[in-house]
């Protein structure tokens, strides 16, 4: 007997398709759920996600739930005009931003709660993509079983940024910015249906957020292997190393890759292409200048899907230099193209990249010397590149595809609907916002 299609509300408080993994997650998951025949409303705030059209029987639709868009790229930390305010949630959003906090998880959750309360009966299940806001507690009172994806605890990002902060003032600023993580801990501890992307993340969610281990299911994500695939039509560029990273997030480890490139270039020609926006200041920019690497590092952003795939196909080596990842989509996508991978062992990366010497070359996080040695070894050995590239693609096809992620996620939806558990402490518990 074929299971009935589900009506799914997929929440994402920001869905930027070019920065961070949230937009990537909702785009690919919604598409594959629709291909299974489900009907998905992606409910999101600015920057809105880019979604794919799917020919029936399922469907994907964007429901815009606008914020005040205080962090828009062309006017960050902007001051809204008085006419833009629509109610108390908007006032809270601006007040939190003006006092150094990050309001979006809380304010989006409050707007989402209002929207869902006004649309009782429209959805079989609500799937929250790591908002973890107070407004999502108690949704079952409105008839909405709740499933929540937590990619990894944001407390890990907070710790790494605090460790890298150069001044006491910067550390105070970061503590205020990350104050929303207190809310996320309180919410996570009250959830009964959590999805995460790796065994490493499951353990850390239980440890750092207080979630019950039995409430957490591992559903690996992956690559769109129809798009991310090898192509003999794209020639490899000699000495090219490609990474997708953020220049201003210490967790991503880009500064160590810059140092490694300087070491690699002492023995051979090599250059690095970084998929992200270039920053004029900061540790990465300083390292590029210090090693005189301006001619050998190129930053690219705003690429189309095809341009990004072809860039990875053109690389002799792909690299994931992160200090920590809850999963690592760039690793899976690089491997899917058959491009050999050098990756650190930070967080869950080994769960994706696989054993050292079999599907990748693995190095300790934060070790520029080890990174340089692995990059040099691959650049010098075409046979090893071919072997690792082929084995990496086979690993992704077997374990990390969006089709499989959608099937397993739908299973978790049905489990939540069947149990009707919702949050453990919902009746009469209430909540209080603590900035």
Residue pairs with C-beta under 8 A, 6 or more apart in sequence:
3 410
3 414
5 36
5 37
5 38
5 39
5 57
5 58
6 38
6 39
6 124
6 125
6 410
6 413
6 414
7 38
7 39
7 41
7 122
7 123
7 124
7 125
8 33
8 38
8 39
8 40
8 41
8 123
8 124
8 125
8 126
8 127
8 413
9 41
9 43
9 116
9 122
9 123
9 125
9 126
9 127
9 144
10 26
10 29
10 30
10 40
10 41
10 42
10 43
10 127
10 129
11 43
11 44
11 108
11 112
11 126
11 127
11 128
11 129
11 131
11 136
12 22
12 23
12 25
12 26
12 42
12 43
12 44
12 45
12 49
12 129
12 131
13 22
13 44
13 45
13 104
13 105
13 108
13 109
13 129
13 131
13 133
14 20
14 22
14 23
14 44
14 45
14 46
14 47
14 104
15 22
15 23
15 26
15 27
15 42
15 44
15 45
15 47
15 48
15 49
15 50
16 22
16 23
16 47
16 49
17 23
17 24
17 27
17 47
17 49
17 50
18 301
18 302
19 246
19 276
19 277
21 151
21 327
21 329
22 49
22 129
22 130
23 47
23 49
23 50
24 329
25 129
25 149
25 151
25 221
26 42
26 44
26 49
26 51
26 129
27 49
27 50
27 51
27 52
28 221
28 224
28 402
28 405
29 221
29 402
29 405
29 406
29 409
30 40
30 42
30 51
30 52
30 60
31 51
31 52
31 54
31 60
31 402
32 402
32 403
32 405
32 406
33 40
33 58
33 60
33 406
33 409
33 410
34 40
34 54
34 58
34 59
34 60
35 54
35 58
35 403
35 406
36 58
36 406
36 407
36 410
37 57
37 58
38 58
38 410
39 58
39 59
39 61
40 58
40 59
40 60
40 61
41 61
41 62
41 63
41 122
41 123
42 49
42 51
42 60
42 61
42 62
42 63
43 63
43 65
43 112
43 115
44 62
44 63
44 64
44 65
45 64
45 65
45 66
45 67
45 69
45 104
45 108
45 111
46 66
46 67
46 69
46 72
47 72
47 73
48 62
48 64
49 62
51 60
51 61
51 62
52 60
53 60
54 60
63 115
65 108
65 111
65 112
65 115
67 93
67 104
67 107
67 108
67 111
68 80
68 84
68 85
68 90
68 93
68 94
69 78
70 76
70 77
70 78
70 80
70 93
70 94
70 97
70 103
71 77
71 104
72 78
77 97
79 94
80 90
80 94
84 90
85 91
89 107
89 110
89 111
90 107
92 103
92 106
92 107
92 110
92 433
93 103
93 104
93 107
94 103
96 102
96 103
96 106
96 107
96 435
97 103
99 176
99 435
100 173
100 176
100 177
101 176
101 177
101 179
101 180
101 435
102 177
102 178
102 179
102 180
103 180
105 131
105 132
105 133
105 180
105 183
105 184
106 133
106 134
106 135
106 180
106 183
106 433
107 133
108 131
108 133
108 135
109 131
109 132
109 133
109 134
109 135
109 136
110 133
110 134
110 135
111 135
112 131
112 133
112 135
112 136
113 135
113 136
113 139
116 123
116 126
116 139
116 142
116 144
117 142
120 142
120 143
121 143
123 144
124 145
124 413
124 417
125 144
125 145
125 146
125 147
125 413
125 416
125 417
126 136
126 139
126 144
126 145
126 146
126 147
127 146
127 147
127 148
127 149
127 409
127 413
128 136
128 146
128 147
128 148
128 149
129 149
130 148
130 149
130 150
130 151
130 154
132 148
132 150
132 183
132 184
132 187
132 188
133 183
133 187
134 183
134 186
134 187
134 431
134 433
136 146
136 148
136 187
137 187
137 190
137 423
137 426
137 429
137 431
138 422
138 423
138 426
138 429
139 145
139 146
139 422
140 146
140 420
140 422
140 423
140 426
141 426
145 193
145 413
145 416
145 417
145 420
145 421
145 422
146 191
146 193
146 416
146 422
146 423
147 193
147 194
147 195
147 409
147 412
147 413
147 416
148 188
148 191
148 193
148 194
148 195
149 194
149 195
149 196
149 197
150 188
150 194
150 195
150 196
150 201
150 205
150 209
150 211
151 196
151 197
151 201
151 326
151 327
152 196
152 197
152 200
152 201
152 204
152 205
152 324
152 325
152 326
152 327
152 347
152 348
153 181
153 184
153 201
153 204
153 205
153 208
153 209
154 178
154 181
154 184
155 178
155 181
155 185
155 208
155 209
156 204
156 208
156 251
156 324
156 326
156 347
157 178
157 249
157 251
158 174
158 178
158 181
160 250
160 251
160 323
160 324
161 174
161 178
161 249
161 250
161 251
162 171
162 174
162 175
163 250
164 250
164 283
165 171
165 174
179 434
179 435
182 434
183 433
183 434
184 209
185 208
185 209
185 210
186 431
188 194
188 205
188 209
188 210
188 211
189 209
189 210
189 211
189 212
190 423
190 424
190 425
190 426
190 429
191 211
191 215
191 423
192 212
192 215
192 416
192 419
192 421
192 422
192 423
192 424
193 215
193 217
193 412
193 415
193 416
193 419
193 421
194 205
194 211
194 215
194 216
194 217
195 216
195 217
195 218
195 219
195 409
195 412
196 202
196 205
196 216
196 217
196 218
196 219
196 326
197 218
197 219
197 220
197 221
197 326
197 327
197 348
198 218
198 220
198 326
198 327
198 347
198 348
198 351
198 352
199 218
199 348
199 351
200 326
200 347
200 348
200 351
201 218
201 326
201 327
201 347
201 348
202 213
202 216
202 218
204 326
205 211
205 216
206 212
206 213
206 216
217 408
217 412
219 405
219 408
219 409
219 412
220 327
220 351
220 352
220 399
220 400
220 404
220 405
221 327
221 329
221 332
221 400
221 402
221 405
222 329
222 332
222 336
222 396
222 399
222 400
222 401
222 402
222 404
222 405
223 329
223 332
223 333
223 335
223 336
223 396
223 400
223 401
223 402
224 401
224 402
225 336
225 396
225 397
225 401
227 305
227 306
227 309
228 309
228 312
228 333
228 336
228 337
229 309
229 336
229 337
229 338
229 393
230 313
230 337
230 338
230 389
230 393
231 310
231 313
231 337
234 310
234 313
234 314
235 314
236 313
236 314
236 315
236 316
237 314
237 315
237 316
238 269
238 316
239 268
239 269
239 270
239 271
239 316
239 379
240 270
240 271
240 273
240 314
240 315
240 316
240 317
241 261
241 270
241 271
241 272
241 273
241 315
241 316
241 317
241 318
241 319
241 375
241 379
242 272
242 273
242 274
242 275
242 311
242 312
242 314
242 315
242 317
242 318
242 319
242 334
242 339
243 254
243 257
243 272
243 273
243 274
243 275
243 318
243 319
243 320
243 321
243 330
244 274
244 275
244 276
244 330
245 252
245 253
245 254
245 257
245 274
245 275
245 276
245 321
245 322
245 330
246 252
246 254
246 276
247 254
247 274
247 276
247 277
247 278
247 279
247 282
247 284
247 285
247 299
248 279
248 282
248 284
250 283
250 323
251 322
251 323
251 324
252 321
252 322
252 323
253 321
253 322
253 323
253 344
253 346
253 365
253 366
254 274
254 284
254 321
255 283
255 284
255 287
256 321
256 365
256 366
256 367
256 368
256 371
257 272
257 319
257 321
257 368
257 371
258 272
258 284
258 287
258 288
258 291
258 293
258 297
259 287
259 291
259 368
259 372
260 321
260 368
260 369
260 371
260 372
260 375
261 270
261 271
261 272
261 291
261 293
261 296
261 297
261 372
261 375
262 291
262 293
263 368
263 369
263 372
263 376
264 270
264 372
264 375
264 376
264 379
265 293
265 296
267 376
268 376
268 379
268 380
270 296
270 375
270 379
271 296
271 297
271 298
272 293
272 296
272 297
272 298
273 297
273 298
273 299
273 300
273 311
273 315
274 297
274 298
274 299
274 300
275 300
275 301
275 303
275 308
275 311
276 299
276 301
277 299
277 301
278 285
278 299
278 301
279 285
287 293
288 294
288 297
300 311
303 311
309 333
309 337
312 318
312 333
312 334
312 337
312 339
313 337
313 338
313 339
315 334
315 339
316 339
316 340
316 378
316 379
316 385
317 339
317 340
317 341
317 342
317 375
317 378
317 379
317 385
318 330
318 331
318 334
318 335
318 339
318 340
318 341
318 342
319 341
319 342
319 343
319 371
319 375
320 328
320 330
320 331
320 334
320 341
320 342
320 343
320 344
320 349
320 353
321 344
321 365
321 371
322 328
322 344
322 346
322 347
322 349
322 365
323 344
323 346
323 365
323 366
324 346
324 347
324 365
325 331
325 346
325 347
325 348
325 349
325 352
326 347
326 348
327 348
327 351
327 352
328 343
328 347
328 348
328 349
328 352
328 353
331 341
331 343
331 349
331 352
331 353
331 360
332 352
332 396
332 400
334 341
334 392
335 341
335 352
335 353
335 359
335 360
335 389
335 392
335 393
335 395
335 396
336 392
336 393
336 396
336 397
337 393
338 389
338 390
338 392
338 393
339 389
339 392
340 360
340 361
340 378
340 384
340 385
340 386
340 388
340 389
340 392
341 353
341 359
341 360
341 361
341 388
341 392
342 360
342 361
342 363
342 371
342 374
342 375
342 378
343 349
343 350
343 352
343 353
343 360
343 361
343 362
343 363
344 362
344 363
344 364
344 365
344 366
344 367
344 371
345 362
345 363
345 364
345 365
346 365
350 362
352 400
353 359
353 360
353 362
353 392
354 360
354 391
354 392
354 395
355 362
356 362
358 388
358 391
359 388
359 391
359 392
359 395
360 388
360 392
361 374
361 377
361 378
361 388
362 374
363 370
363 371
363 373
363 374
364 370
377 384
378 384
378 385
378 388
